[in-house]
């Protein structure tokens, strides 16, 4: 599906001439400051740097290397930790699509660090890439308003700018996960949440919607917000919630890393549990279908996120697509494998060891 945002006025990229006017100096003085030359008084250099900061001027590192009329054939992709299979899948798919059109992709990897992300983006823009694909952090992205290149956000929208977005139906995925567990007869469902980025908040919203539709109140003590979004935090939280006097009969984990931690905790608890809870995870992961009890997941086509973003960015960069910013939402689907189909009482009963 797609939705459109109101278009925004095009903002030209500030030039050295603009900086010179703002600072009240000659163009040669700006050039010497920008390129690290000597012969500029400290007071004047400070005035030039202040003008650069105010205008958001970025030096074009490759313009002199380009012949007149020649366009860049590089795109940039800024995302999180590449050891995360989610990001790796996006990167691989976008590289394939770009390569088919004769474009290279420059990767920038930042791990949920707004300032690091901003520096990486500014560096990539200075290289005169043809466009940017960004898995955004939670920071303000208004600084991209004057970047002068098309931008496509991936997986979550950004604040401070209206731009193309390609994302997964996170709210719909959270809803179908909860609906499935409720249909199995579960009424005490724990949800394990990574730190509250946009995607996790939407999954929780879908989880709540399914409960409201079923006329069942969410037990807020089972809405577990983790301090960190890793398997270790999920393992600790799962142990604690399952050892309560009245534990949940089902668990919905909001990311594949958290699902790993949930499964590890349940395996370690073993016969300490009277009943093994049903488990549904968000996002598929390797070997999920090969475990003793294969894991039921809500899955989406992560590679298609990368492909769709790259196709859209190439169309923007070439001028083939001049529509207002698009919002493309890819669907989720439930894959039933066994762990999410345990009823509340007997079927999940563990055998004593």
TAHU-V750104 format. One record per residue. RES is the residue in one small letter. PHI is phi as a letter, one per 30 degrees, with the letter a starting at -180 (none if undefined). NEAR is the number of other ideal C-beta (glycine too) atoms within 12 Angstrom. Layout:
# TAHU-V750104
res->RES phi->PHI near->NEAR
res->RES phi->PHI near->NEAR
This chain:
# TAHU-V750104
res->x phi->none near->14
res->x phi->b near->19
res->x phi->b near->17
res->x phi->c near->16
res->x phi->c near->19
res->x phi->d near->12
res->x phi->d near->14
res->x phi->c near->18
res->x phi->d near->9
res->x phi->d near->13
res->x phi->c near->18
res->x phi->d near->15
res->x phi->d near->26
res->x phi->d near->28
res->x phi->c near->25
res->x phi->d near->30
res->x phi->d near->20
res->x phi->d near->23
res->x phi->d near->32
res->x phi->d near->27
res->x phi->d near->20
res->x phi->d near->23
res->x phi->d near->31
res->x phi->i near->16
res->x phi->b near->29
res->x phi->d near->18
res->x phi->d near->19
res->x phi->d near->18
res->x phi->d near->28
res->x phi->d near->33
res->x phi->e near->22
res->x phi->d near->21
res->x phi->d near->33
res->x phi->d near->28
res->x phi->c near->18
res->x phi->i near->12
res->x phi->d near->14
res->x phi->c near->11
res->x phi->i near->14
res->x phi->c near->24
res->x phi->d near->14
res->x phi->e near->12
res->x phi->d near->15
res->x phi->d near->22
res->x phi->d near->23
res->x phi->d near->16
res->x phi->d near->23
res->x phi->d near->36
res->x phi->d near->24
res->x phi->d near->19
res->x phi->d near->29
res->x phi->d near->27
res->x phi->d near->18
res->x phi->d near->17
res->x phi->d near->26
res->x phi->i near->28
res->x phi->d near->35
res->x phi->b near->34
res->x phi->d near->26
res->x phi->d near->25
res->x phi->d near->20
res->x phi->b near->23
res->x phi->e near->20
res->x phi->d near->12
res->x phi->d near->12
res->x phi->c near->17
res->x phi->d near->10
res->x phi->e near->8
res->x phi->i near->5
res->x phi->d near->13
res->x phi->c near->21
res->x phi->d near->32
res->x phi->c near->23
res->x phi->b near->32
res->x phi->c near->46
res->x phi->c near->44
res->x phi->b near->44
res->x phi->c near->47
res->x phi->b near->42
res->x phi->d near->34
res->x phi->d near->22
res->x phi->d near->22
res->x phi->d near->13
res->x phi->d near->27
res->x phi->e near->24
res->x phi->d near->35
res->x phi->d near->33
res->x phi->d near->25
res->x phi->d near->31
res->x phi->d near->44
res->x phi->d near->38
res->x phi->d near->26
res->x phi->d near->31
res->x phi->d near->45
res->x phi->d near->29
res->x phi->d near->20
res->x phi->d near->32
res->x phi->d near->35
res->x phi->d near->19
res->x phi->d near->16
res->x phi->c near->25
res->x phi->i near->17
res->x phi->c near->29
res->x phi->c near->21
res->x phi->b near->37
res->x phi->c near->32
res->x phi->c near->31
res->x phi->b near->33
res->x phi->c near->26
res->x phi->b near->28
res->x phi->c near->22
res->x phi->h near->25
res->x phi->b near->20
res->x phi->e near->23
res->x phi->d near->17
res->x phi->d near->20
res->x phi->d near->33
res->x phi->d near->29
res->x phi->d near->20
res->x phi->d near->31
res->x phi->d near->41
res->x phi->d near->32
res->x phi->d near->24
res->x phi->d near->36
res->x phi->d near->39
res->x phi->d near->26
res->x phi->d near->28
res->x phi->h near->31
res->x phi->d near->40
res->x phi->d near->38
res->x phi->a near->45
res->x phi->b near->48
res->x phi->c near->52
res->x phi->b near->49
res->x phi->d near->50
res->x phi->d near->41
res->x phi->d near->33
res->x phi->d near->23
res->x phi->d near->24
res->x phi->d near->17
res->x phi->c near->31
res->x phi->d near->19
res->x phi->d near->29
res->x phi->d near->37
res->x phi->e near->24
res->x phi->c near->27
res->x phi->d near->33
res->x phi->i near->27
res->x phi->b near->35
res->x phi->d near->37
res->x phi->b near->44
res->x phi->b near->48
res->x phi->c near->43
res->x phi->b near->44
res->x phi->i near->42
res->x phi->a near->31
res->x phi->d near->35
res->x phi->c near->38
res->x phi->c near->21
res->x phi->i near->22
res->x phi->a near->29
res->x phi->c near->25
res->x phi->a near->38
res->x phi->d near->40
res->x phi->b near->37
res->x phi->b near->43
res->x phi->b near->39
res->x phi->c near->41
res->x phi->d near->30
res->x phi->d near->36
res->x phi->d near->29
res->x phi->d near->29
res->x phi->d near->42
res->x phi->d near->42
res->x phi->d near->33
res->x phi->d near->35
res->x phi->d near->49
res->x phi->d near->44
res->x phi->e near->31
res->x phi->d near->37
res->x phi->d near->44
res->x phi->d near->34
res->x phi->d near->25
res->x phi->d near->31
res->x phi->j near->22
res->x phi->d near->39
res->x phi->b near->27
res->x phi->c near->32
res->x phi->c near->43
res->x phi->d near->44
res->x phi->b near->47
res->x phi->c near->52
res->x phi->c near->35
res->x phi->d near->38
res->x phi->e near->24
res->x phi->d near->20
res->x phi->d near->28
res->x phi->e near->27
res->x phi->d near->37
res->x phi->d near->37
res->x phi->d near->25
res->x phi->d near->30
res->x phi->d near->43
res->x phi->d near->35
res->x phi->d near->28
res->x phi->d near->34
res->x phi->e near->46
res->x phi->d near->31
res->x phi->e near->24
res->x phi->d near->35
res->x phi->d near->31
res->x phi->d near->17
res->x phi->d near->17
res->x phi->d near->23
res->x phi->i near->10
res->x phi->c near->23
res->x phi->d near->16
res->x phi->d near->30
res->x phi->d near->24
res->x phi->d near->14
res->x phi->d near->19
res->x phi->c near->37
res->x phi->c near->32
res->x phi->c near->36
res->x phi->c near->25
res->x phi->d near->32
res->x phi->d near->15
res->x phi->b near->21
res->x phi->c near->34
res->x phi->b near->26
res->x phi->d near->28
res->x phi->d near->20
res->x phi->d near->30
res->x phi->d near->42
res->x phi->d near->30
res->x phi->d near->24
res->x phi->d near->36
res->x phi->d near->40
res->x phi->e near->28
res->x phi->d near->23
res->x phi->d near->35
res->x phi->d near->38
res->x phi->c near->19
res->x phi->d near->19
res->x phi->e near->9
res->x phi->b near->16
res->x phi->d near->31
res->x phi->d near->39
res->x phi->c near->35
res->x phi->a near->46
res->x phi->b near->49
res->x phi->c near->54
res->x phi->c near->55
res->x phi->d near->46
res->x phi->b near->40
res->x phi->d near->35
res->x phi->d near->34
res->x phi->d near->43
res->x phi->e near->42
res->x phi->e near->33
res->x phi->d near->36
res->x phi->d near->49
res->x phi->d near->36
res->x phi->d near->26
res->x phi->d near->35
res->x phi->d near->41
res->x phi->d near->25
res->x phi->d near->18
res->x phi->d near->25
res->x phi->h near->17
res->x phi->d near->15
res->x phi->d near->18
res->x phi->c near->29
res->x phi->d near->22
res->x phi->b near->27
res->x phi->d near->36
res->x phi->d near->42
res->x phi->d near->42
res->x phi->b near->49
res->x phi->b near->54
res->x phi->c near->45
res->x phi->c near->53
res->x phi->i near->41
res->x phi->d near->31
res->x phi->a near->33
res->x phi->d near->16
res->x phi->i near->17
res->x phi->e near->32
res->x phi->d near->19
res->x phi->c near->12
res->x phi->d near->23
res->x phi->e near->15
res->x phi->c near->24
res->x phi->e near->23
res->x phi->c near->39
res->x phi->d near->36
res->x phi->b near->41
res->x phi->c near->45
res->x phi->b near->34
res->x phi->b near->34
res->x phi->d near->22
res->x phi->d near->35
res->x phi->d near->29
res->x phi->d near->30
res->x phi->e near->44
res->x phi->d near->37
res->x phi->d near->32
res->x phi->d near->35
res->x phi->d near->47
res->x phi->d near->41
res->x phi->d near->32
res->x phi->d near->38
res->x phi->d near->42
res->x phi->d near->32
res->x phi->d near->24
res->x phi->d near->28
res->x phi->d near->34
res->x phi->d near->21
res->x phi->i near->13
res->x phi->d near->14
res->x phi->b near->21
res->x phi->c near->14
res->x phi->d near->20
res->x phi->e near->17
res->x phi->e near->28
res->x phi->c near->32
res->x phi->c near->26
res->x phi->c near->31
res->x phi->c near->26
res->x phi->c near->30
res->x phi->d near->22
res->x phi->c near->35
res->x phi->b near->22
res->x phi->d near->32
res->x phi->c near->28
res->x phi->d near->25
res->x phi->b near->28
res->x phi->k near->24
res->x phi->d near->37
res->x phi->c near->42
res->x phi->c near->26
res->x phi->d near->33
res->x phi->d near->22
res->x phi->d near->26
res->x phi->c near->19
res->x phi->d near->13
res->x phi->d near->22
res->x phi->c near->31
res->x phi->d near->17
res->x phi->d near->21
res->x phi->d near->11
res->x phi->d near->9
res->x phi->c near->9
